[in-house]
Amino acid sequence: MKPGMNRRTWLKSTALFGGGLLLELTVPAGVLAEEPDALVKSADLNFYVQIDPSGQITIYAPNPEMGQGVTTSLPMIIAEEMGARWDDVVVQAAPVDSSRFGLQGSGGSFSIPRRFDEMRRMGASAREMLVGAAALLMEVDRQTLQARESTVVHTSGRSMTFGQLATVAAQQPVPEPEFLSFKDPRAYTIIGTRVSGVDNLVVATGLSNFGIDVDVPDMRYATYTRCPRIGGVALGFNEAEIKGLPGITHAFIVAPDERSGKASMGFLDGLAVLRGGVAIVGEDTWSVMDAKNKLRVKWDESSASADEWTRMVSRAREIAAAGSGELRMDSGQVDAQLANPDNRTKESFYQFPYVAHICMEPMNCTAHYIKGKNGGADGLEIWMGSQFPAQVKEIAGNMLGLKPENVKVNLLRMGGGFGRRAIHDFAAEAMAIARQVDFPVKLTWTRTDDIHNDFFRAGGFENMQGAVTPEGKLAAWDQHYIGFERLGRPVIGSGLRGNELPMVAFANSRIRQAMIKIDTPCGAWRAPGSNTNAFVEQSFIHELAELAGRDHLEFLLELMGEPRWIKEGDIAALNTGRAADVIKLAGEKAAWGKSMPAGSGMGLAFYFCHAAHVAEIAEVSVDAQQNFHVDKVTVAVDVGPIVNKSGAINQVQGSVVDGLSTMALQQITMRNGEIEQDNFHQYPVMRIGATPQIDVHFIQSDNPPTGLGEPALPPLAPAVANAIYAATGTRIRTMPLSEAGFKLV
């Protein structure tokens, strides 16, 4: 702390980055003499929590919202520890400001685990300041006071509302974090209940403000056309024709710029590179999109991608047959057990495709490049949905040379993210266009742009071998992963880490890994890596259980062994006891082993990822033409204490629907570097009639809370595939299921 700086000023100036106390309940000097209206209008009331004399409690939600519910769940934690009444709370999205709100990001199912303790400290600090104010005004010992229902109550029954205490509370000392106490979870009145999303009404009625809804004064509209093949560069286009079309004001070539791809967040580095293309700017969306359809570009494709999915499949089979690749893990006994004549062995080749994000709101960004006046610095204002808005400022600095304080990002709700809006290539395009005009410009991608220029979930292949003993126990596990690399490293979601099941819990395992070079860009897609590895691993475990003549659930529980942490005390490590508990709970709730009608079957899968233990059982009906319907999915989840049960159920249900739609219907293929799918007629999405009944059960454990946006998706695909096997005897080793002749109905 600097000399002469008091603790409150120090807290204001340093704030907090990611995890500590970030409370600001400062009221300007002399405010006690002001009328209540003056207090309400005060711009410096606080950072996270505001209380006005009417009793309204405003809580800022710091993380970007893309449907995962953090705008509701994070303020719930603060309100709980404050002793607030939820009906008194108004939630507002926090402005983009890392100096006050730390890392404002949404991804990896980290929002709750990263913020939970911080939000508790915020609420507890506010509570202690309110109690301190009440003790002062009532002239009583603070130990005789309790905060509840937005009121501080004395043991005598006397009470004061938070609104009455607000001005004095704001002048109380900020408590030291180490002296804070937290509510007993058994006394929770908000956490663990069902709370409707604070923005449900505006979303349901179409009043929510997404990026695609932005309309600012003097704004014009833009499209951007890239080369269909990655790496192609625009040499020229029918400029005179395009500029002569009605409503068109500008049309020009934008040169490639690798500076926009630089990122301090390692997993994003090199991704948001500005690909060269042709920008068209005009007076309305229809005009620029009509002009885009008439655009004829001459491309230099000498360095463009020549990726082809069919060649990837052939190459993967060659690698699998040769057994080549890097050895990542080997216990030394795998070959011996596979060669043991007393054991039964199995070998299976699995493959899974590239898939797109297809957010319902296509990528868009509105940008206004503001040239400095009278020697002043240039500035930029951005309106967009983003999973990591600070990265947008970083791109503006790298590409345009702007300082962070001269870049304003207006963060809007996202119409879907799933990892796609972590990569801001579309923002780089909007910035590059805006720099060449003198008005705000709104760039909107078409659906075809959105599919062709995605950062896809990586496809891949896995050749599996396993052995079981005469007694029906697992004897060997050999997993050969064949994935993809780009820019000198495996693409996001491609490869194995060695901590997957069963390798992490079963000693006699081997992992080999081979990578094929590609130019096709890949990125994070809901539960990266886990969303495909679960399909392979949990399907093959079922194959081995069948080979052993064992019940799948019993075989899976046996693999877990005695209850233990694989890595003691590490919340990110598998806990075999928690795993067994969700498997048993799913089996109990679904009545595992019950008699099923002809043409029907049950399938089980368990997966651990994002620090969550999840088991799912699918019940499937299949007719003679291989039309199948998923009748019911039973889900058992352990992610520690649930903050908002309503939001948690929604996340699990959404994961099941997303997982089913993807595994049954969707794939991206490329030919000579060009994506072959253009729109939903070639990239179908599951219709509402195919939605199964989804039965969700939570184990409310005392473990630290972990995220829920992703971990319920991975077990869905193997559970359905195993159920189809139970119903038909046909083993599915390829996604989407439509490629295996199965049609979702």
Secondary structure by P-SEA (a helix, b strand, c coil): ccccccaaaaaaaacccccccccccccccccccccaaaaaaccccccccccccccbbbbbbcccccccccccaaaaaaaaaaccccccbbbbbbcccccccccccccccccccccaaaaaaaaaaaaaaaaaaaaaaaccccccccccccccccccccccccccccccccccccccccccccccccccccccccccccaaaaaaaccccccccccccccccccccccccccccccccaaaaaaacccccbbbbbcccccccccccccccccccccbbbbbbcccaaaaaaaaaaccccccccccccccaaaaaaaaaaaaaacccccccccccaaaaaacccbbbbbbbbbbbbbbccccccbbbbbbbbbbcccbbbbbbbbcccccaaaaaaaaaaacccccccccccccccccccccccccaaaaaaaaaaaacccbbbbbbcaaaaaaaccccccbbbbbbbcccccccccbbbbbbbbcccccccccccccccccccccccccbbbbbbbbbbccccccccccccccaaaaaaaaaaaaaaaacccaaaaaaaaacccccccccccccccaaaaaaaaaaaaaaaccccccccccbbbbbbbbcccbbbbbbbbbbbcccccccccbbbbbbcccccccaaaaaaaaaaaaaaaaaaacccbbbbccccccccccccccccccccccbbbbbbccccccccccccccccaaaaaaaaaaaaacccccccccccccccccc
